């Protein structure tokens, strides 16, 4: 599966962005999807994940209540709605897919990655 992420940009503290990840291939609905981020000088970290059906999600503690992951299997897409953004959310955000099917938080479980989209939150 090939992934294309988009939707990043520059926002002020407290603003919102919606990231999209469009996948190619016929088996999108069998993959769990995840969003990860990497800030300058830091390791890539888990943000959110959703299982193959959309019935189960998982979030990093720092984004709970602010970010929402969702998916549309009919359109081969996953989304990350980000509200109440903070400067510490600034990073390159990556979408990823895993054929495990479950909403895993482990970066090494994901075998397919998009190219990343930059989110910058100004204070």
PATI-980749 format. One record per residue (C-alpha): x, y, z; residue in three letters. Coordinates in steps of 0.5 Angstrom, whole numbers, always signed. Example, Ala and Ser with C-alpha at 12.3 -4.5 7.8 and 13.67 -1.06 7.14 Angstrom:
REM PATI-980749
      px      py      pz   code
     +25      -9     +16    ALA
     +27      -2     +14    SER
END
This chain:
REM PATI-980749
      px      py      pz   code
      +0      +0      +0    UNK
      +2      +7      -2    UNK
      +1     +13      +3    UNK
      +0     +20      +1    UNK
      +0     +25      +7    UNK
      -3     +32      +7    UNK
      -6     +38     +11    UNK
      +0     +41     +15    UNK
      +1     +48     +16    UNK
      +2     +54     +20    UNK
      -3     +55     +26    UNK
      -3     +59     +32    UNK
      -3     +56     +39    UNK
     -10     +54     +40    UNK
     -12     +53     +33    UNK
     -14     +47     +29    UNK
     -11     +43     +23    UNK
     -14     +36     +20    UNK
      -9     +32     +17    UNK
     -11     +27     +11    UNK
      -8     +20      +9    UNK
     -10     +17      +2    UNK
      -8     +10      +1    UNK
      -7      +6      -6    UNK
      -9      -1      -6    UNK
     -15      -5      -5    UNK
     -14      -8      +2    UNK
     -14      -1      +6    UNK
     -19      -4     +10    UNK
     -15      -9     +13    UNK
     -10      -5     +15    UNK
      -9      -1     +22    UNK
      -7      +6     +21    UNK
      -3     +10     +25    UNK
      +0     +17     +26    UNK
      +7     +19     +28    UNK
     +11     +25     +29    UNK
     +18     +27     +29    UNK
     +20     +34     +32    UNK
     +27     +37     +30    UNK
     +33     +33     +34    UNK
     +28     +28     +37    UNK
     +26     +21     +35    UNK
     +19     +19     +32    UNK
     +14     +18     +37    UNK
      +7     +15     +37    UNK
      +1     +20     +36    UNK
      -5     +16     +35    UNK
      -8      +9     +32    UNK
     -14      +6     +29    UNK
     -16      -1     +28    UNK
     -18      -4     +21    UNK
     -25      -3     +22    UNK
     -25      +4     +26    UNK
     -28      +1     +32    UNK
     -22      +2     +36    UNK
     -17      +8     +37    UNK
     -11      +9     +41    UNK
      -8     +16     +43    UNK
      -1     +19     +46    UNK
      -3     +22     +53    UNK
      -1     +29     +51    UNK
      -6     +29     +45    UNK
     -12     +26     +49    UNK
     -18     +30     +48    UNK
     -15     +34     +43    UNK
     -14     +30     +37    UNK
     -18     +25     +34    UNK
     -16     +20     +29    UNK
     -21     +17     +24    UNK
     -22     +13     +18    UNK
     -26     +12     +11    UNK
     -25      +5      +8    UNK
     -30      +7      +3    UNK
     -25     +12      +0    UNK
     -18      +9      +3    UNK
     -17     +15      +7    UNK
     -15     +16     +15    UNK
     -15     +23     +18    UNK
     -12     +26     +24    UNK
     -16     +32     +27    UNK
     -12     +36     +31    UNK
     -15     +42     +36    UNK
     -12     +46     +41    UNK
      -6     +46     +38    UNK
      +0     +47     +42    UNK
      +8     +49     +40    UNK
     +10     +43     +43    UNK
      +6     +39     +37    UNK
     +10     +42     +32    UNK
     +13     +37     +28    UNK
     +13     +33     +22    UNK
      +7     +28     +22    UNK
      +7     +21     +18    UNK
      +2     +17     +17    UNK
      +3      +9     +17    UNK
      +0      +3     +16    UNK
      +0      -4     +19    UNK
      -3     -11     +17    UNK
      -3     -13     +24    UNK
     -10     -10     +24    UNK
     -10      -7     +31    UNK
      -9      +0     +33    UNK
      -2      -2     +35    UNK
      +3      +4     +38    UNK
      +9      +1     +36    UNK
     +13      +4     +31    UNK
     +16      -2     +29    UNK
     +10      -5     +27    UNK
      +8      -1     +21    UNK
     +11      -3     +15    UNK
      +8      +3     +10    UNK
     +10     +10     +11    UNK
      +7     +16      +8    UNK
     +12     +22      +6    UNK
     +10     +27     +12    UNK
      +7     +33     +13    UNK
     +10     +39     +17    UNK
      +6     +42     +22    UNK
      +8     +48     +26    UNK
      +5     +52     +32    UNK
      +7     +59     +33    UNK
      +6     +61     +40    UNK
END
